[in-house]
Amino acid sequence: MAAETARRRVRHASPRPTDAERRNAAAALQRALDRRDNGGETGH
């Protein structure tokens, strides 16, 4: 079954994100991680 799943998985080629998009995604990821980790920067 694992081989069947691996065979179906297809990576869709997408244009490379711009630098601004990458920074925005990184910032969003950091905010999400901060919220998970003891309330993040505010330390709630």
HUHU-V196746 format. One line per field, one symbol per residue. phi: phi as a letter, one per 20 degrees, with the letter a starting at -180 (. if undefined). A space follows every 50 residues. Layout:
# HUHU-V196746
phi = ???
This chain:
# HUHU-V196746
phi = .ffffffffceefcffffffffffffffffffffffelnmffmf
